[in-house]
Amino acid sequence: MALDQSFVGRTYPPTTPYEVGREKIREFAEAVGDTNPAYTDPQAAAALGHADVIAPPTFVFSITFKAAGDVVRDPQLGLDYSRVVHRDQKFAYMRPVRAGDRLTVTSTIEGIKSLAGNDIVDVRGEVHDEAGEHVVTAWTKLVARAAEEA
Amino acid sequence: MTAKVSYESVEVGTELPAQSFPVTRATLVQYAGASGDFNPIHWNEKFAREVGLPDVIAHGMFTMAEAIRVVTDWVGDPGAVVEYGVRFTKPVVVPNDDKGVLVEVSGKVAALLDDNQVRVDLTAVSDGQKVLGMSRAVVRLA
């Protein structure tokens, strides 16, 4: 069944702030095996011009994906979340995410399409810090695969 | 932001040092915890097969995180990355052994842009298959 097109353009209220911690960044960098000292050593980060340790480029997805998930799980949208796969991901960074940031995500549904029974939803997440500064934009394309015929 | 590669030193076609990243089941468990993505297709073989996958697969975002390291290791400052996008074209299938699988990533400068920025196109291959499509990063050089 085709998804409700009236959801296109809908923007959801900002999420509650996520506080980025040094140890969470360290944990993430270790999980992806990345030893760049900018992620763990404040002095190394400062030498590169950063106010504190910065997060790896894909770190912010943990925050934006949760926000996008809340959007596409809206029961009124009718997406079968159990069949959802992640198709595309893109980020545009105004500055790197850094320890001490308190980040909110404002999600907008940018597009809804049905192709060969697959439902495709594009969500844009605008990430701002506590001062209202724009930090990063994340575009997430999710596809709910068509259910197999019985 | 202090990149260690100068804009003047690169041209279209400049190759970045390629890298291979091993992925095991343990890697995926660790990434699940760090990222908060506990989808069972990334750790539960039975569940993965039930939804039609050949085996447990890596998080697309894990592969994306590995691939950009070819850029951030090259440029030195991860904060120099201005844009980064990928399409997840094939899953990275991770066998249940201590060797796991390799994700091999290479990259080259595809375009010189304004403001000391360049576009790097990345290729990520696992088990002979391209696992990322349209994998591109824009990075600001010194």
Interface residues (C-beta under 8 A of the other chain):
Chain A: K24 E27 F28 E30 A31 V32 G33 D34 N36 A38 Y39 A47 L48 G49 H50 I54 P56 P57 T58 F61 S62 F65 K66 V85 H86 R87 D88 Q89 K90 F91 A92 Y93 R95 P96 W139
Chain B: M1 T2 F21 T27 Q30 Y31 G33 A34 S35 G36 D37 G60 M61 F62 M64 A65 E66 I68 R69 T72 D73 G76 D77 P78 G79 V81 V82 E83 Y84 G85 V86 R87 F88 M134
